[in-house]
Protein backbone atom coordinates (compact mmCIF):
# COMPACT_ATOMS: atom_id res chain seq x y z
CA UNK A 1 0.00 0.00 0.00
CA UNK A 2 2.76 2.39 0.94
CA UNK A 3 4.58 1.57 -2.26
CA UNK A 4 1.44 2.10 -4.33
CA UNK A 5 0.85 5.47 -2.71
CA UNK A 6 4.44 6.49 -3.25
CA UNK A 7 4.20 5.43 -6.88
CA UNK A 8 1.08 7.52 -7.31
CA UNK A 9 2.65 10.53 -5.64
CA UNK A 10 5.50 10.64 -8.13
CA UNK A 11 3.48 9.91 -11.25
CA UNK A 12 4.36 12.54 -13.87
CA UNK A 13 2.23 15.64 -13.42
CA UNK A 14 0.27 17.47 -16.14
CA UNK A 15 1.87 20.80 -15.21
CA UNK A 16 4.89 21.69 -13.09
CA UNK A 17 5.54 25.29 -12.00
CA UNK A 18 9.21 25.97 -11.38
CA UNK A 19 11.44 28.86 -10.40
CA UNK A 20 8.54 30.62 -8.73
CA UNK A 21 7.83 32.58 -5.58
CA UNK A 22 4.58 30.89 -4.61
CA UNK A 23 2.40 32.51 -1.94
CA UNK A 24 0.53 29.46 -0.72
CA UNK A 25 -1.35 30.96 2.24
CA UNK A 26 -0.43 27.99 4.35
CA UNK A 27 3.36 27.63 4.56
CA UNK A 28 5.86 29.76 6.34
CA UNK A 29 7.58 31.64 3.56
CA UNK A 30 7.20 30.95 -0.12
CA UNK A 31 7.35 27.71 -2.12
CA UNK A 32 9.49 27.47 -5.24
CA UNK A 33 7.53 24.93 -7.22
CA UNK A 34 4.25 23.08 -7.54
CA UNK A 35 2.80 20.20 -9.54
CA UNK A 36 -0.69 19.84 -10.97
CA UNK A 37 -2.49 16.66 -12.01
CA UNK A 38 -6.10 16.17 -12.98
CA UNK A 39 -6.78 19.87 -12.42
CA UNK A 40 -5.59 19.89 -8.80
CA UNK A 41 -2.35 20.67 -7.04
CA UNK A 42 -0.61 17.43 -6.07
CA UNK A 43 2.60 18.96 -4.72
CA UNK A 44 3.70 22.32 -3.38
CA UNK A 45 7.25 22.72 -2.14
CA UNK A 46 10.80 23.47 -3.12
CA UNK A 47 11.43 20.96 -5.87
CA UNK A 48 8.75 19.37 -8.04
CA UNK A 49 11.39 17.81 -10.29
CA UNK A 50 10.24 14.30 -9.45
CA UNK A 51 6.89 15.12 -11.09
CA UNK A 52 8.36 16.03 -14.47
CA UNK A 53 7.65 13.42 -17.15
CA UNK A 54 7.96 13.49 -20.92
CA UNK A 55 4.40 14.87 -21.31
CA UNK A 56 4.57 17.35 -18.43
CA UNK A 57 4.08 21.00 -19.31
CA UNK A 58 6.77 22.97 -17.50
CA UNK A 59 6.07 26.57 -16.49
CA UNK A 60 9.15 28.63 -15.68
CA UNK A 61 7.80 31.49 -13.58
CA UNK A 62 11.07 33.40 -13.89
CA UNK A 63 11.23 33.97 -10.15
CA UNK A 64 7.93 35.84 -10.19
CA UNK A 65 5.21 35.87 -7.57
CA UNK A 66 2.53 33.20 -8.01
CA UNK A 67 -0.74 33.57 -6.10
CA UNK A 68 -3.98 31.57 -5.97
CA UNK A 69 -6.60 32.52 -8.57
CA UNK A 70 -8.37 35.56 -7.11
CA UNK A 71 -11.96 35.50 -5.93
CA UNK A 72 -14.13 38.56 -6.48
CA UNK A 73 -16.80 38.35 -3.77
CA UNK A 74 -19.14 40.93 -5.27
CA UNK A 75 -19.65 41.63 -8.95
CA UNK A 76 -22.52 42.04 -11.37
CA UNK A 77 -21.16 40.07 -14.28
CA UNK A 78 -23.98 40.02 -16.79
CA UNK A 79 -25.15 43.63 -16.33
CA UNK A 80 -21.51 44.67 -16.10
CA UNK A 81 -20.62 42.90 -19.31
CA UNK A 82 -23.58 44.39 -21.14
CA UNK A 83 -22.70 47.77 -19.66
CA UNK A 84 -19.29 47.60 -21.35
CA UNK A 85 -21.10 48.11 -24.65
CA UNK A 86 -23.16 51.09 -23.40
CA UNK A 87 -22.45 54.81 -22.98
CA UNK A 88 -19.62 55.25 -20.45
CA UNK A 89 -19.55 58.43 -18.39
CA UNK A 90 -17.41 57.41 -15.44
CA UNK A 91 -14.48 59.45 -16.63
CA UNK A 92 -16.48 62.37 -18.03
CA UNK A 93 -14.39 65.34 -16.94
CA UNK A 94 -17.03 68.07 -16.77
CA UNK A 95 -20.60 69.04 -17.56
CA UNK A 96 -19.61 70.00 -21.11
CA UNK A 97 -17.83 66.69 -21.63
CA UNK A 98 -20.84 64.80 -20.22
CA UNK A 99 -23.24 66.52 -22.63
CA UNK A 100 -20.92 66.12 -25.59
CA UNK A 101 -20.60 62.38 -24.99
CA UNK A 102 -24.38 62.02 -24.83
CA UNK A 103 -24.74 64.01 -28.06
CA UNK A 104 -22.18 61.86 -29.93
CA UNK A 105 -23.63 58.61 -28.63
CA UNK A 106 -27.21 59.66 -29.52
CA UNK A 107 -26.21 60.68 -33.01
CA UNK A 108 -24.98 57.14 -33.72
CA UNK A 109 -28.22 55.54 -32.48
CA UNK A 110 -31.28 55.01 -34.64
CA UNK A 111 -34.41 57.04 -33.92
CA UNK A 112 -36.40 55.99 -30.85
CA UNK A 113 -33.59 53.83 -29.42
CA UNK A 114 -32.92 54.25 -25.71
CA UNK A 115 -29.70 55.91 -24.64
CA UNK A 116 -28.52 53.76 -21.70
CA UNK A 117 -25.35 53.52 -19.68
CA UNK A 118 -23.86 56.02 -17.29
CA UNK A 119 -21.84 55.42 -14.13
CA UNK A 120 -21.35 59.16 -13.93
CA UNK A 121 -20.00 60.66 -10.74
CA UNK A 122 -20.18 64.41 -10.16
CA UNK A 123 -17.63 64.02 -7.36
CA UNK A 124 -14.99 63.49 -10.06
CA UNK A 125 -15.51 66.92 -11.63
CA UNK A 126 -13.82 70.23 -10.93
CA UNK A 127 -17.20 71.77 -10.04
CA UNK A 128 -19.53 69.06 -8.77
CA UNK A 129 -23.01 69.83 -10.06
CA UNK A 130 -26.05 67.55 -10.14
CA UNK A 131 -27.10 66.89 -13.76
CA UNK A 132 -30.68 67.63 -14.81
CA UNK A 133 -32.85 66.62 -17.73
CA UNK A 134 -32.21 70.04 -19.31
CA UNK A 135 -28.56 69.08 -19.76
CA UNK A 136 -29.41 66.19 -22.02
CA UNK A 137 -32.79 66.91 -23.60
CA UNK A 138 -31.35 68.61 -26.67
CA UNK A 139 -28.33 66.32 -26.89
CA UNK A 140 -30.47 63.18 -26.94
CA UNK A 141 -32.47 64.31 -29.99
CA UNK A 142 -35.81 63.03 -28.71
CA UNK A 143 -34.52 59.57 -27.79
CA UNK A 144 -35.38 58.42 -24.27
CA UNK A 145 -32.37 58.40 -21.95
CA UNK A 146 -31.51 56.55 -18.72
CA UNK A 147 -28.03 57.07 -17.27
CA UNK A 148 -27.29 55.62 -13.88
CA UNK A 149 -25.00 57.24 -11.36
CA UNK A 150 -21.75 55.41 -10.60
CA UNK A 151 -23.27 53.42 -7.73
CA UNK A 152 -26.50 52.53 -9.52
CA UNK A 153 -28.56 54.08 -6.69
CA UNK A 154 -29.76 57.05 -8.69
CA UNK A 155 -30.13 57.88 -12.34
CA UNK A 156 -30.57 60.77 -14.73
CA UNK A 157 -33.44 60.51 -17.21
CA UNK A 158 -34.58 62.99 -19.84
CA UNK A 159 -37.96 64.46 -20.69
CA UNK A 160 -38.68 61.78 -23.30
CA UNK A 161 -38.11 59.03 -20.71
CA UNK A 162 -40.24 60.82 -18.09
CA UNK A 163 -43.02 61.06 -20.67
CA UNK A 164 -42.86 57.34 -21.51
CA UNK A 165 -43.04 56.54 -17.79
CA UNK A 166 -45.84 59.03 -17.21
CA UNK A 167 -43.91 60.88 -14.52
CA UNK A 168 -44.98 64.49 -13.96
CA UNK A 169 -45.35 67.16 -11.29
CA UNK A 170 -48.11 65.21 -9.54
CA UNK A 171 -46.42 61.80 -9.50
CA UNK A 172 -45.84 60.81 -5.86
CA UNK A 173 -42.60 59.18 -4.69
CA UNK A 174 -42.83 55.39 -4.76
CA UNK A 175 -42.08 53.49 -1.52
CA UNK A 176 -38.31 53.41 -1.09
CA UNK A 177 -37.62 55.98 -3.78
CA UNK A 178 -37.47 59.69 -4.56
CA UNK A 179 -38.36 61.64 -7.70
CA UNK A 180 -36.26 64.79 -7.36
CA UNK A 181 -38.28 67.94 -8.03
CA UNK A 182 -37.20 71.57 -8.28
CA UNK A 183 -38.69 74.48 -6.29
CA UNK A 184 -41.55 74.73 -8.78
CA UNK A 185 -42.40 71.04 -8.35
CA UNK A 186 -41.09 69.99 -11.77
CA UNK A 187 -39.16 66.65 -11.90
CA UNK A 188 -35.45 67.43 -12.39
CA UNK A 189 -34.68 64.15 -14.14
CA UNK A 190 -32.92 62.60 -11.12
CA UNK A 191 -34.57 59.46 -9.79
CA UNK A 192 -33.35 57.75 -6.62
CA UNK A 193 -33.55 54.11 -5.59
CA UNK A 194 -36.91 52.45 -6.41
CA UNK A 195 -38.03 55.52 -8.40
CA UNK A 196 -35.55 54.45 -11.10
CA UNK A 197 -37.70 51.42 -11.88
CA UNK A 198 -40.59 53.69 -12.94
CA UNK A 199 -38.49 54.44 -16.02
CA UNK A 200 -36.10 51.50 -16.33
CA UNK A 201 -38.93 48.98 -16.71
CA UNK A 202 -39.72 50.59 -20.08
CA UNK A 203 -36.22 49.95 -21.46
CA UNK A 204 -36.34 46.99 -23.86
CA UNK A 205 -34.71 43.88 -22.34
CA UNK A 206 -31.38 42.65 -23.68
CA UNK A 207 -31.60 39.83 -26.20
CA UNK A 208 -30.25 36.35 -25.50
CA UNK A 209 -27.29 37.09 -27.75
CA UNK A 210 -26.58 40.33 -25.88
CA UNK A 211 -26.67 38.67 -22.46
CA UNK A 212 -24.39 35.85 -23.62
CA UNK A 213 -21.96 38.36 -25.07
CA UNK A 214 -22.13 40.42 -21.86
CA UNK A 215 -21.19 37.39 -19.77
CA UNK A 216 -18.40 36.47 -22.15
CA UNK A 217 -16.90 39.95 -21.96
CA UNK A 218 -17.21 40.11 -18.17
CA UNK A 219 -15.52 36.72 -17.71
CA UNK A 220 -12.72 37.64 -20.08
CA UNK A 221 -12.20 40.88 -18.14
CA UNK A 222 -12.19 39.02 -14.81
CA UNK A 223 -9.68 36.48 -16.10
CA UNK A 224 -7.44 39.20 -17.50
CA UNK A 225 -7.30 40.60 -13.97
CA UNK A 226 -6.34 37.29 -12.37
CA UNK A 227 -9.87 36.51 -11.15
CA UNK A 228 -11.00 32.90 -11.48
CA UNK A 229 -14.01 32.82 -9.12
CA UNK A 230 -16.79 35.39 -8.76
CA UNK A 231 -19.74 35.81 -6.43
CA UNK A 232 -22.14 37.19 -8.99
CA UNK A 233 -25.26 39.21 -8.25
CA UNK A 234 -27.78 39.07 -11.10
CA UNK A 235 -31.56 39.31 -10.83
CA UNK A 236 -33.53 36.08 -10.58
CA UNK A 237 -34.93 36.58 -14.06
CA UNK A 238 -31.37 36.32 -15.42
CA UNK A 239 -31.00 32.68 -14.33
CA UNK A 240 -31.83 31.16 -17.74
CA UNK A 241 -28.84 33.11 -19.09
CA UNK A 242 -26.65 31.52 -16.42
CA UNK A 243 -27.98 28.04 -17.21
CA UNK A 244 -26.85 28.58 -20.79
CA UNK A 245 -23.51 29.86 -19.51
CA UNK A 246 -23.09 26.73 -17.39
CA UNK A 247 -23.00 24.54 -20.48
CA UNK A 248 -19.89 26.26 -21.87
CA UNK A 249 -18.07 28.25 -19.17
CA UNK A 250 -14.97 26.55 -17.79
CA UNK A 251 -12.91 29.71 -17.28
CA UNK A 252 -14.46 31.33 -14.22
CA UNK A 253 -16.33 29.82 -11.27
CA UNK A 254 -19.58 31.65 -10.69
CA UNK A 255 -21.54 31.56 -7.43
CA UNK A 256 -24.94 33.19 -7.83
CA UNK A 257 -26.68 35.41 -5.30
CA UNK A 258 -29.60 36.84 -7.26
CA UNK A 259 -31.97 39.54 -6.10
CA UNK A 260 -35.59 38.39 -6.01
CA UNK A 261 -38.83 39.84 -4.69
CA UNK A 262 -40.22 36.63 -3.21
CA UNK A 263 -37.62 34.19 -1.90
CA UNK A 264 -40.13 31.37 -1.37
CA UNK A 265 -40.56 31.40 -5.14
CA UNK A 266 -36.83 32.04 -5.46
CA UNK A 267 -36.02 28.84 -3.58
CA UNK A 268 -38.05 26.89 -6.13
CA UNK A 269 -36.06 28.52 -8.94
CA UNK A 270 -32.81 27.79 -7.10
CA UNK A 271 -33.67 24.13 -6.67
CA UNK A 272 -34.57 23.75 -10.34
CA UNK A 273 -31.43 25.62 -11.45
CA UNK A 274 -29.28 23.56 -13.80
CA UNK A 275 -25.75 24.71 -13.05
CA UNK A 276 -22.46 22.95 -13.59
CA UNK A 277 -20.56 21.42 -10.71
CA UNK A 278 -17.76 23.76 -9.67
CA UNK A 279 -18.51 26.28 -12.43
CA UNK A 280 -21.91 27.83 -12.04
CA UNK A 281 -23.76 27.26 -8.79
CA UNK A 282 -26.37 28.83 -6.57
CA UNK A 283 -25.16 30.43 -3.32
CA UNK A 284 -28.07 32.38 -1.90
CA UNK A 285 -30.18 35.50 -2.22
CA UNK A 286 -29.46 39.21 -2.06
CA UNK A 287 -31.57 41.85 -0.36
CA UNK A 288 -31.13 45.62 -0.03
CA UNK A 289 -31.43 47.39 3.30
CA UNK A 290 -30.42 50.87 2.13
CA UNK A 291 -28.87 52.97 -0.63
CA UNK A 292 -25.39 54.43 -0.96
CA UNK A 293 -23.22 57.12 0.56
CA UNK A 294 -22.74 58.95 -2.74
CA UNK A 295 -26.51 59.17 -3.31
CA UNK A 296 -26.98 60.15 0.38
CA UNK A 297 -29.34 57.21 0.73
CA UNK A 298 -27.16 55.04 3.00
CA UNK A 299 -29.17 54.48 6.20
CA UNK A 300 -27.28 56.17 9.03
CA UNK A 301 -28.07 56.24 12.73
CA UNK A 302 -27.67 60.02 12.77
CA UNK A 303 -28.47 62.60 10.05
CA UNK A 304 -26.14 63.42 7.18
CA UNK A 305 -24.22 66.68 7.38
CA UNK A 306 -25.22 69.64 5.21
CA UNK A 307 -28.82 68.53 4.78
CA UNK A 308 -31.09 71.09 3.07
CA UNK A 309 -33.07 73.26 5.55
CA UNK A 310 -36.39 71.57 4.72
CA UNK A 311 -34.85 68.17 5.42
CA UNK A 312 -32.54 68.65 8.40
CA UNK A 313 -33.09 65.15 9.82
CA UNK A 314 -32.40 63.20 6.60
CA UNK A 315 -30.42 60.10 7.57
CA UNK A 316 -30.79 57.94 4.48
CA UNK A 317 -33.33 55.58 3.06
CA UNK A 318 -34.18 52.27 4.75
CA UNK A 319 -35.83 49.93 2.28
CA UNK A 320 -39.52 49.08 2.72
CA UNK A 321 -38.76 45.32 2.99
CA UNK A 322 -37.56 46.07 6.54
CA UNK A 323 -40.93 47.29 7.76
CA UNK A 324 -43.50 45.48 5.62
CA UNK A 325 -42.47 41.98 6.74
CA UNK A 326 -40.91 41.03 3.40
CA UNK A 327 -37.36 40.63 4.66
CA UNK A 328 -38.22 38.42 7.61
CA UNK A 329 -40.43 36.18 5.47
CA UNK A 330 -37.84 35.98 2.69
CA UNK A 331 -34.98 35.36 5.12
CA UNK A 332 -36.88 32.53 6.77
CA UNK A 333 -37.45 30.89 3.37
CA UNK A 334 -33.74 31.12 2.50
CA UNK A 335 -32.58 29.80 5.88
CA UNK A 336 -35.03 26.90 5.84
CA UNK A 337 -33.76 25.92 2.39
CA UNK A 338 -30.10 26.25 3.43
CA UNK A 339 -29.15 29.27 1.32
CA UNK A 340 -26.97 32.19 2.32
CA UNK A 341 -28.51 35.61 2.83
CA UNK A 342 -26.42 38.48 1.56
CA UNK A 343 -27.64 41.99 2.29
CA UNK A 344 -26.59 45.28 0.80
CA UNK A 345 -25.96 47.41 3.90
CA UNK A 346 -23.81 50.54 3.61
CA UNK A 347 -24.94 52.85 6.43
CA UNK A 348 -24.16 52.20 10.10
CA UNK A 349 -27.85 51.84 10.99
CA UNK A 350 -28.47 49.44 8.10
CA UNK A 351 -25.62 47.24 9.34
CA UNK A 352 -26.74 47.40 12.95
CA UNK A 353 -30.27 46.38 12.04
CA UNK A 354 -28.93 43.62 9.79
CA UNK A 355 -26.93 42.09 12.65
CA UNK A 356 -30.04 42.22 14.86
CA UNK A 357 -32.32 40.73 12.24
CA UNK A 358 -29.93 37.89 11.42
CA UNK A 359 -29.61 37.00 15.09
CA UNK A 360 -33.41 37.12 15.43
CA UNK A 361 -33.65 34.44 12.74
CA UNK A 362 -31.77 32.00 14.99
CA UNK A 363 -32.75 33.23 18.43
CA UNK A 364 -35.24 30.82 19.96
CA UNK A 365 -36.22 33.21 22.67
CA UNK A 366 -33.35 32.94 25.12
CA UNK A 367 -31.26 36.06 24.95
CA UNK A 368 -28.55 34.76 27.27
CA UNK A 369 -26.50 31.78 28.40
CA UNK A 370 -25.68 28.52 26.67
CA UNK A 371 -28.90 28.51 24.64
CA UNK A 372 -27.99 31.84 23.08
CA UNK A 373 -24.50 30.52 22.35
CA UNK A 374 -26.03 27.58 20.47
CA UNK A 375 -28.21 29.97 18.49
CA UNK A 376 -25.17 32.03 17.61
CA UNK A 377 -23.30 28.89 16.51
CA UNK A 378 -26.13 28.10 14.08
CA UNK A 379 -26.05 31.69 12.83
CA UNK A 380 -22.28 31.42 12.35
CA UNK A 381 -22.54 28.20 10.38
CA UNK A 382 -24.85 29.88 7.86
CA UNK A 383 -22.23 32.49 6.86
CA UNK A 384 -24.68 35.23 5.99
CA UNK A 385 -23.08 38.39 4.64
CA UNK A 386 -23.25 42.15 4.78
CA UNK A 387 -22.42 43.47 1.33
CA UNK A 388 -20.32 46.66 1.57
CA UNK A 389 -20.48 47.02 5.41
CA UNK A 390 -18.93 50.42 4.83
CA UNK A 391 -19.96 52.56 7.77
CA UNK A 392 -20.25 50.84 11.13
CA UNK A 393 -21.15 51.88 14.64
CA UNK A 394 -18.00 51.23 16.71
CA UNK A 395 -19.88 48.82 18.99
CA UNK A 396 -21.06 46.73 16.03
CA UNK A 397 -17.60 45.93 14.65
CA UNK A 398 -16.95 43.02 17.01
CA UNK A 399 -20.44 41.59 16.36
CA UNK A 400 -19.37 40.53 12.85
CA UNK A 401 -16.80 38.15 14.25
CA UNK A 402 -19.04 37.12 17.12
CA UNK A 403 -21.98 36.22 14.84
CA UNK A 404 -19.93 34.94 11.91
CA UNK A 405 -21.61 37.50 9.66
CA UNK A 406 -19.19 38.07 6.81
CA UNK A 407 -18.34 41.65 5.85
CA UNK A 408 -18.06 41.45 2.07
CA UNK A 409 -16.27 44.67 1.21
CA UNK A 410 -14.91 46.36 -1.90
CA UNK A 411 -11.78 48.21 -0.90
CA UNK A 412 -11.66 50.39 -4.00
CA UNK A 413 -14.82 52.11 -2.69
CA UNK A 414 -12.66 53.50 0.10
CA UNK A 415 -10.37 55.13 -2.47
CA UNK A 416 -13.39 56.56 -4.22
CA UNK A 417 -15.67 57.61 -1.33
CA UNK A 418 -12.77 58.80 0.82
CA UNK A 419 -12.72 62.01 -1.17
CA UNK A 420 -16.12 63.18 0.08
CA UNK A 421 -17.19 60.90 2.96
CA UNK A 422 -16.18 63.42 5.62
CA UNK A 423 -18.28 66.15 4.06
CA UNK A 424 -21.29 63.80 4.17
CA UNK A 425 -20.95 62.19 7.60
CA UNK A 426 -18.12 64.01 9.41
CA UNK A 427 -14.69 62.86 10.55
CA UNK A 428 -15.89 61.02 13.67
CA UNK A 429 -18.06 58.52 11.79
CA UNK A 430 -15.32 58.03 9.19
CA UNK A 431 -13.04 56.57 11.87
CA UNK A 432 -15.21 53.44 11.97
CA UNK A 433 -15.77 53.35 8.20
CA UNK A 434 -14.02 50.82 5.90
CA UNK A 435 -12.89 49.15 9.13
CA UNK A 436 -10.82 46.34 7.60
CA UNK A 437 -8.29 46.02 10.38
CA UNK A 438 -10.80 46.29 13.21
CA UNK A 439 -13.10 43.73 11.62
CA UNK A 440 -10.23 41.25 11.26
CA UNK A 441 -9.13 41.97 14.84
CA UNK A 442 -12.68 41.16 15.93
CA UNK A 443 -12.45 37.76 14.29
CA UNK A 444 -14.54 38.52 11.21
CA UNK A 445 -14.00 36.64 7.96
CA UNK A 446 -13.42 39.66 5.74
CA UNK A 447 -13.99 39.03 2.03
CA UNK A 448 -13.01 41.43 -0.75
CA UNK A 449 -14.52 42.09 -4.15
CA UNK A 450 -14.93 44.85 -6.69
CA UNK A 451 -18.62 45.72 -7.19
CA UNK A 452 -17.90 45.74 -10.94
CA UNK A 453 -19.18 47.58 -12.96
CA UNK A 454 -19.71 50.24 -10.27
CA UNK A 455 -15.92 50.56 -10.12
CA UNK A 456 -13.01 48.85 -11.81
CA UNK A 457 -12.80 45.07 -11.45
CA UNK A 458 -9.00 45.35 -11.04
CA UNK A 459 -8.29 43.68 -7.66
CA UNK A 460 -4.81 45.19 -7.37
CA UNK A 461 -6.25 48.70 -7.16
CA UNK A 462 -8.56 47.42 -4.42
CA UNK A 463 -5.59 45.94 -2.57
CA UNK A 464 -3.75 49.21 -2.91
CA UNK A 465 -6.58 51.01 -1.13
CA UNK A 466 -6.72 48.38 1.63
CA UNK A 467 -2.95 48.29 2.14
CA UNK A 468 -1.92 51.92 1.65
CA UNK A 469 -5.14 53.90 2.46
CA UNK A 470 -4.31 56.06 -0.55
CA UNK A 471 -7.49 57.52 -2.04
CA UNK A 472 -8.12 58.80 -5.56
CA UNK A 473 -7.07 62.36 -4.85
CA UNK A 474 -3.69 61.02 -3.69
CA UNK A 475 -4.25 61.65 0.01
CA UNK A 476 -3.80 59.02 2.71
CA UNK A 477 -7.12 58.62 4.48
CA UNK A 478 -8.00 56.70 7.67
CA UNK A 479 -4.75 54.67 7.54
CA UNK A 480 -5.39 53.09 10.95
CA UNK A 481 -7.63 50.57 9.14
CA UNK A 482 -4.97 49.52 6.62
CA UNK A 483 -4.06 45.84 6.49
CA UNK A 484 -1.01 43.91 5.30
CA UNK A 485 -0.45 42.62 1.77
CA UNK A 486 -0.90 39.02 2.94
CA UNK A 487 -4.15 39.86 4.72
CA UNK A 488 -5.39 41.76 1.72
CA UNK A 489 -4.57 38.78 -0.52
CA UNK A 490 -6.38 36.44 1.89
CA UNK A 491 -9.48 38.61 1.61
CA UNK A 492 -9.35 38.00 -2.15
CA UNK A 493 -8.54 34.27 -1.84
CA UNK A 494 -8.95 31.99 1.18
CA UNK A 495 -11.32 34.23 3.13
CA UNK A 496 -13.34 34.99 0.02
CA UNK A 497 -13.58 31.23 -0.53
CA UNK A 498 -15.10 30.85 2.93
CA UNK A 499 -17.62 33.54 2.09
CA UNK A 500 -19.04 31.27 -0.62
CA UNK A 501 -18.43 27.85 0.97
CA UNK A 502 -15.59 26.98 -1.41
CA UNK A 503 -12.70 26.99 1.06
CA UNK A 504 -11.94 23.32 0.49
CA UNK A 505 -11.71 23.81 -3.27
CA UNK A 506 -10.13 27.15 -4.11
CA UNK A 507 -8.32 30.12 -2.60
CA UNK A 508 -5.06 28.40 -1.63
CA UNK A 509 -2.15 26.76 -3.36
CA UNK A 510 -2.02 23.45 -1.52
CA UNK A 511 -2.26 19.76 -2.42
CA UNK A 512 -5.86 18.78 -3.12
CA UNK A 513 -6.97 22.29 -4.08
CA UNK A 514 -8.10 23.10 -7.60
CA UNK A 515 -5.14 24.41 -9.56
CA UNK A 516 -6.26 28.01 -10.14
CA UNK A 517 -3.23 30.28 -10.04
CA UNK A 518 -1.84 33.52 -11.37
CA UNK A 519 1.70 34.56 -12.29
CA UNK A 520 2.04 38.26 -11.46
CA UNK A 521 4.19 40.88 -13.14
CA UNK A 522 5.26 42.35 -9.80
CA UNK A 523 6.11 41.09 -6.34
CA UNK A 524 3.34 42.46 -4.13
CA UNK A 525 5.51 41.81 -1.09
CA UNK A 526 8.38 43.98 -2.30
CA UNK A 527 8.59 47.40 -0.67
CA UNK A 528 7.18 50.27 -2.70
CA UNK A 529 5.21 48.11 -5.10
CA UNK A 530 3.59 50.14 -7.88
CA UNK A 531 0.03 48.83 -7.67
CA UNK A 532 -0.98 50.61 -10.88
CA UNK A 533 1.32 48.50 -12.94
CA UNK A 534 0.58 45.09 -11.40
CA UNK A 535 -0.79 42.74 -14.00
CA UNK A 536 -1.68 39.08 -14.28
CA UNK A 537 0.87 37.71 -16.75
CA UNK A 538 -0.53 34.19 -16.76
CA UNK A 539 -3.88 32.96 -15.48
CA UNK A 540 -4.51 29.25 -14.99
CA UNK A 541 -7.73 27.48 -14.10
CA UNK A 542 -7.60 23.82 -13.05
CA UNK A 543 -4.17 23.52 -14.62
CA UNK A 544 -5.26 25.02 -17.95
CA UNK A 545 -3.85 28.32 -19.12
CA UNK A 546 -6.71 30.59 -20.13
CA UNK A 547 -7.07 33.94 -21.87
CA UNK A 548 -4.31 36.41 -22.51
CA UNK A 549 -3.83 38.47 -19.40
CA UNK A 550 -3.10 42.15 -19.69
CA UNK A 551 -2.66 45.21 -17.57
CA UNK A 552 -5.94 47.07 -17.39
CA UNK A 553 -4.08 50.09 -16.11
CA UNK A 554 -4.98 52.81 -13.71
CA UNK A 555 -8.65 53.61 -13.26
CA UNK A 556 -9.85 52.79 -16.70
CA UNK A 557 -13.28 52.13 -15.34
CA UNK A 558 -15.38 49.39 -16.80
CA UNK A 559 -12.84 48.10 -19.28
ZN1 LIG B 1 -23.10 45.64 -6.10
Boltz pocket constraint, residues with backbone or C-beta under 6 A from the ligand:
constraints:
  - pocket:
      binder: B
      contacts: [[A, 74], [A, 75], [A, 76], [A, 233], [A, 451], [A, 452], [A, 454]]
      max_distance: 6.0
